[in-house]
């Protein structure tokens, strides 16, 4: 193994960052926590350092109020640890499809000066692995002027396109740091299981599944143990996929792209998940530009896309990244897979959501909140599922859609929605066939 990595302490590793530069932070379970702490310690000597990332997990010290003026977080996806900051003047939010973030880097629309990544130890050939998060980290590493690595003994080595040769790494620190964990199943409610059972009834054997983030995908997976020869091609997955894979229901046998492999760009879950993907050739991780490309997705048969949202209006417009003008998450890959599933032979794009918020407000609304952004247009929406049933919107006019969506709203909100439908469309109902 030639060109050994230059191992330094955290302070020296982050010393390469200069004021007015743009840096990339590896995301999700691969968030490089030790490097972030060391970088935050330089807040009094740095000015206007732009930080770009997608979801990060754990504490984000660069978002602390004391870092204002030193670091500006220009987020490509709003995660929980930066929501307060992103809705202040300390941070910005870039609405962009996950499939196109790599293009921002490669086309130098957002050129990266320094990339901070969290990788596995090198193998005997000198290759580290981007581990749990290949997604947009691959193009960031490929295009960054400087690459600083956190070599983590606990980062799983994953197969696919996430290998980084040590010659590409300018300096590194060594850590033995547990990855951030999220247990989505622990947050499941009765409504989620009902939604999961409805969706499971819509899934045929030999389907290829894409699963968005959150608890509902795990609820769906728990309802699929009786299915056969399912495949997985998804931007991300969590522990539920491992349980279903171990049950024998997932074989990936009938996929056209990467048969026999579970394909993803990143994972978020528990240590059980991270241990399961380590050195496991059944899992293949790739850049999001490839995984989320509709041309790639549509080649698989019977693609089932399962995503969630903040709210949906009576015409089918979906808001998934904000609550009104309050930035809550991001565009992500929802549209990539909604469209890919729609173009797949016998594919089904599904929008799944609880009918009401935790405060009892209807998520099916006459109009989106003022300031809300449309992530998925009404022209792209086919199936909408709540705990009260399934609405099929494709090919239906606006009035028909409104009546279908009203039927799957919470019963206590249906009268209010009826009035809104009458005010907008009158009493005429186009005959259903």
C-alpha positions in Angstrom: 0.0 0.0 0.0 1.8 3.1 -1.3 1.3 6.8 -0.4 0.3 6.3 3.3 -2.3 8.7 4.6 -1.0 11.7 6.5 -2.5 11.2 10.0 -2.8 14.4 12.1 -4.7 15.6 15.1 -8.2 17.2 14.5 -6.8 20.8 15.0 -4.2 20.3 12.2 -6.8 18.5 10.0 -9.1 21.5 9.9 -6.3 24.1 9.7 -6.6 24.0 5.8 -9.9 25.8 5.9 -9.7 29.5 5.1 -12.2 32.3 5.3 -14.6 32.7 2.3 -14.2 29.1 1.2 -17.0 26.5 0.6 -16.7 23.2 2.4 -18.7 20.0 2.1 -19.8 17.9 5.1 -20.4 14.2 4.7 -24.0 13.5 5.7 -26.5 11.2 7.5 -24.9 8.4 9.6 -21.5 9.4 8.1 -21.5 12.9 9.7 -17.9 13.5 10.8 -18.6 14.6 14.3 -15.0 15.0 15.5 -13.9 17.1 12.5 -17.0 19.3 13.0 -16.1 19.9 16.7 -12.5 20.9 15.7 -13.7 23.2 12.9 -16.2 24.9 15.3 -13.2 25.7 17.6 -11.9 27.9 14.8 -14.9 30.2 14.8 -13.1 33.2 16.1 -10.5 33.1 13.3 -12.7 32.3 10.3 -15.2 34.4 8.4 -17.9 33.6 5.9 -17.1 29.9 5.5 -20.0 28.4 3.5 -21.0 24.9 4.6 -23.0 22.7 2.2 -24.5 19.3 3.1 -27.6 17.2 2.9 -29.0 15.6 6.1 -26.6 15.5 9.0 -27.1 13.6 12.3 -25.9 14.4 15.8 -25.0 17.8 17.1 -24.2 20.4 14.5 -21.8 22.9 16.3 -21.4 25.1 13.2 -25.1 26.0 13.6 -24.6 27.4 17.1 -25.4 31.1 17.5 -21.8 31.8 18.5 -20.7 30.7 15.0 -22.7 33.4 13.2 -20.5 35.3 10.8 -17.9 32.5 10.9 -19.9 29.8 9.2 -22.9 30.1 6.9 -24.8 26.8 6.4 -26.2 26.7 2.9 -28.1 23.5 3.2 -29.2 21.2 0.4 -31.6 19.4 2.8 -32.8 20.7 6.2 -32.2 18.1 9.0 -33.5 18.4 12.5 -30.3 19.6 14.0 -30.3 22.8 11.9 -34.0 23.7 11.5 -33.8 26.6 13.9 -30.7 28.0 12.2 -32.0 27.5 8.7 -35.0 29.6 9.5 -32.8 32.5 10.6 -30.4 34.7 8.8 -27.5 32.4 9.7 -28.3 29.8 7.0 -29.8 29.3 3.6 -31.7 26.4 2.0 -31.2 25.3 -1.6 -34.2 23.5 -3.1 -32.8 20.8 -5.4 -33.4 17.3 -6.5 -31.1 14.8 -4.8 -30.3 13.4 -8.2 -28.9 16.8 -9.3 -26.7 17.8 -6.3 -23.7 16.0 -7.8 -24.2 18.2 -10.9 -23.9 21.3 -8.8 -20.5 20.1 -7.7 -19.3 18.6 -11.0 -20.4 21.6 -13.1 -18.8 23.9 -10.5 -22.0 25.7 -9.8 -21.2 25.1 -6.2 -17.4 24.3 -6.4 -16.1 22.6 -3.3 -12.8 23.8 -1.7 -12.6 21.3 1.1 -14.6 18.1 1.7 -14.8 16.6 5.2 -15.7 12.9 5.0 -16.1 9.9 7.4 -14.7 6.7 6.0 -13.7 3.2 6.9 -10.0 2.2 7.5 -8.2 1.4 4.2 -8.0 -2.2 3.0 -4.8 -3.9 1.9 -5.1 -2.1 -1.5 -5.3 1.3 0.0 -9.0 1.9 -0.4 -11.3 3.4 2.2 -15.1 3.2 1.9 -17.6 6.1 2.1 -19.6 3.5 4.1 -23.2 4.5 4.9 -23.4 7.5 2.7 -22.2 7.5 -1.0 -25.1 9.7 -2.2 -23.6 13.2 -2.9 -20.3 12.5 -1.1 -18.9 10.8 -4.1 -19.1 13.8 -6.4 -17.9 16.1 -3.5 -14.8 14.0 -3.1 -14.2 13.8 -6.8 -14.3 17.5 -7.3 -13.0 19.0 -4.0 -9.6 20.8 -4.0 -8.8 19.3 -0.6 -10.2 16.1 1.0 -9.9 15.6 4.8 -11.0 12.3 6.2 -12.2 11.0 9.6 -11.0 7.4 9.5 -13.5 5.6 11.7 -13.0 2.0 12.9 -16.8 1.7 13.2 -17.6 2.9 9.7 -18.9 -0.2 7.7 -17.2 -1.0 4.4 -19.8 -1.0 1.7 -19.8 -2.3 -1.8 -20.5 -0.3 -4.9 -19.0 3.0 -5.9 -18.0 4.4 -2.5 -14.3 3.4 -2.6 -11.8 6.2 -2.0 -8.1 5.5 -2.5 -5.8 7.0 0.2 -3.9 9.0 -2.5 -7.1 11.1 -2.8 -7.0 12.0 0.9 -4.8 15.0 1.9 -5.0 14.5 5.6 -6.9 12.4 8.1 -7.7 11.8 11.8 -8.3 8.4 13.3 -11.3 7.8 15.5 -13.2 4.9 17.0 -16.6 6.6 17.0 -20.1 5.0 17.0 -22.3 6.2 14.1 -25.4 8.2 14.9 -28.4 5.9 15.2 -32.1 6.4 14.4 -34.8 3.8 15.2 -37.7 4.7 13.0 -39.8 1.7 14.1 -39.8 3.0 17.7 -41.9 6.0 16.6 -44.6 4.0 14.7 -48.2 4.7 15.6 -51.4 2.7 14.9 -52.1 5.0 11.9 -48.8 4.0 10.4 -49.5 0.3 10.6 -52.9 0.9 8.9 -51.2 2.8 6.1 -48.6 0.1 5.8 -51.3 -2.6 5.4 -53.1 -0.6 2.7 -49.9 -0.1 0.8 -48.9 -3.8 1.2 -52.2 -4.8 -0.5 -51.1 -2.7 -3.6 -47.7 -4.4 -3.9 -47.4 -7.5 -6.1 -44.8 -10.2 -5.8 -41.6 -9.4 -7.8 -42.1 -5.6 -7.3 -39.1 -3.3 -6.8 -39.4 -1.0 -3.8 -38.3 2.6 -3.1 -38.8 3.7 0.5 -38.6 7.3 1.7 -37.4 8.4 5.1 -39.4 8.0 8.3 -41.6 5.4 10.1 -44.2 4.7 7.4 -41.7 2.8 5.1 -40.9 0.5 8.0 -44.6 0.0 8.7 -45.0 -1.1 5.1 -42.1 -3.5 5.3 -43.5 -5.1 8.4 -46.6 -6.0 6.3 -44.7 -7.6 3.4 -43.4 -10.8 5.0 -45.8 -12.9 3.0 -44.6 -11.5 -0.3 -42.1 -13.2 -2.6 -39.1 -12.1 -4.7 -39.3 -8.4 -3.9 -36.4 -6.1 -5.0 -35.0 -2.9 -3.5 -33.8 0.1 -5.5 -34.0 3.1 -3.2 -32.2 6.3 -2.4 -32.1 5.2 1.3 -33.3 2.5 3.6 -33.4 1.7 7.3 -33.6 -1.4 9.6 -36.9 -2.6 8.1 -35.2 -3.7 4.9 -32.8 -5.9 6.9 -35.7 -7.7 8.7 -37.5 -8.3 5.4 -34.4 -9.4 3.6 -33.6 -11.9 6.4 -37.2 -13.2 6.1 -36.5 -14.2 2.5 -39.1 -11.9 1.0 -36.4 -9.8 -0.7 -34.4 -11.6 -3.3 -33.9 -8.9 -6.0 -34.2 -11.8 -8.5 -36.4 -10.0 -11.0 -34.8 -6.6 -11.1 -33.4 -5.5 -14.4 -30.8 -3.2 -12.8 -28.4 -4.9 -10.5 -30.3 -8.2 -10.1 -29.6 -9.9 -6.8 -28.5 -6.7 -5.2 -30.1 -4.2 -2.8 -29.2 -0.8 -4.4 -29.1 2.4 -2.4 -27.2 5.6 -2.0 -27.3 5.9 1.8 -28.7 4.4 5.0 -29.9 5.7 8.4 -30.7 3.3 11.2 -29.3 1.4 14.1 -26.0 -0.5 14.7 -27.9 -3.6 13.6 -28.2 -2.1 10.2 -24.7 -0.8 10.0 -23.3 -4.3 11.0 -25.5 -5.9 8.3 -24.2 -3.9 5.4 -20.5 -4.2 6.4 -18.5 -6.1 3.8 -21.8 -7.5 2.5 -21.9 -8.0 -1.3 -25.7 -8.2 -1.2 -25.8 -4.4 -0.8 -24.5 -2.0 -3.5 -24.2 1.7 -2.8 -23.9 4.3 -5.5 -24.0 8.0 -6.2 -27.5 9.5 -6.0 -27.2 10.9 -9.5 -27.3 7.2 -10.7 -29.6 5.7 -8.1 -32.2 8.5 -8.5 -32.0 8.8 -12.3 -35.5 8.2 -13.7 -33.8 6.4 -16.6 -32.3 4.0 -14.2 -35.4 3.6 -12.0 -37.8 3.0 -14.8 -35.9 0.0 -16.2 -36.9 -2.1 -13.2 -40.5 -3.6 -13.4 -43.3 -2.8 -11.0 -41.4 0.0 -9.2 -43.3 1.0 -6.0 -42.3 4.4 -4.8 -43.4 5.2 -1.2 -42.9 8.8 0.0 -44.5 11.0 2.6 -45.2 14.7 2.9 -46.2 17.6 5.2 -49.5 18.3 3.5 -51.4 17.8 0.3 -54.1 20.1 -1.1 -57.4 19.0 -2.6 -56.0 19.1 -6.2 -53.0 16.9 -5.3 -50.3 19.4 -4.9 -47.7 18.1 -2.4 -45.7 20.1 0.0 -42.9 18.0 1.5 -40.1 20.5 2.5 -41.8 23.2 4.5 -44.6 24.0 6.9 -45.8 27.2 5.3 -42.6 29.2 4.9 -40.8 27.4 7.7 -38.2 25.2 6.1 -38.5 21.7 7.6 -36.7 19.2 5.4 -35.9 19.3 1.7 -36.8 18.3 -1.9 -34.7 15.2 -1.6 -35.4 12.3 -4.0 -39.2 12.3 -3.8 -39.8 13.6 -7.3 -37.0 11.4 -8.8 -38.8 8.3 -7.7 -42.4 9.4 -8.1 -41.6 10.0 -11.8 -39.4 6.9 -12.1 -42.2 4.7 -10.7 -44.8 6.2 -12.9 -42.7 5.4 -16.0 -41.9 1.8 -14.8 -44.0 -1.0 -16.3 -46.8 -1.5 -13.8 -45.2 0.9 -11.4 -47.1 2.7 -8.7 -46.0 6.1 -7.2 -47.5 6.3 -3.7 -47.8 9.3 -1.4 -48.4 8.1 2.2 -49.2 10.3 5.1 -51.2 10.3 8.4 -54.5 12.2 7.8 -53.8 14.6 10.7 -50.9 16.3 12.5 -50.1 15.5 16.1 -52.1 18.6 16.9 -55.2 17.3 15.1 -55.0 19.5 12.0 -55.9 17.9 8.7 -52.9 17.2 6.3 -55.4 17.2 3.4 -56.2 20.8 3.0 -58.2 23.1 0.6 -55.0 25.0 -0.1 -51.4 24.7 0.9 -50.3 27.0 3.6 -49.1 30.4 2.6 -45.4 30.2 1.7 -45.4 26.4 1.2 -43.4 25.0 -1.6 -44.8 22.4 -4.1 -42.3 19.5 -4.2 -44.4 17.1 -6.2 -46.8 18.6 -8.6 -50.4 17.4 -8.9 -49.6 16.1 -12.4 -47.2 13.6 -10.9 -49.4 12.3 -8.1 -51.1 8.9 -8.6 -51.9 7.2 -5.3 -52.4 8.9 -1.9 -52.8 6.7 1.2 -53.8 7.6 4.7 -55.0 5.4 7.6 -58.5 5.9 6.2 -57.9 4.4 2.7 -56.5 5.0 -0.7 -57.3 7.7 -3.3 -56.4 7.3 -6.9 -55.9 10.7 -8.6 -54.3 9.9 -11.9 -56.4 10.9 -14.9 -59.0 12.6 -12.7 -60.0 16.2 -12.9 -59.7 18.7 -10.1 -63.2 18.2 -8.7 -62.9 14.4 -8.8 -59.5 14.6 -7.0 -61.0 16.7 -4.3 -63.8 14.2 -3.6 -61.4 11.3 -3.6 -59.0 13.0 -1.2 -61.9 14.0 1.1 -62.8 10.4 1.5 -59.4 9.5 3.0 -59.3 12.6 5.3 -59.9 12.2 9.0 -63.7 12.0 9.6 -63.7 15.1 11.8 -62.3 17.1 8.9 -64.5 15.8 6.1 -67.4 18.3 6.6 -65.0 21.2 6.4 -63.4 19.8 3.2 -66.9 19.3 1.8 -67.6 23.0 2.2 -64.3 23.9 0.6 -65.1 21.6 -2.4 -68.5 23.2 -2.8 -67.1 26.7 -2.6 -64.5 25.9 -5.3 -66.3 23.4 -7.6 -70.0 23.8 -6.8 -72.3 20.9 -6.4 -71.7 19.1 -9.7 -69.7 15.9 -9.5 -68.3 14.6 -12.7 -69.7 11.0 -13.1 -67.2 8.4 -12.0 -66.7 5.3 -14.2 
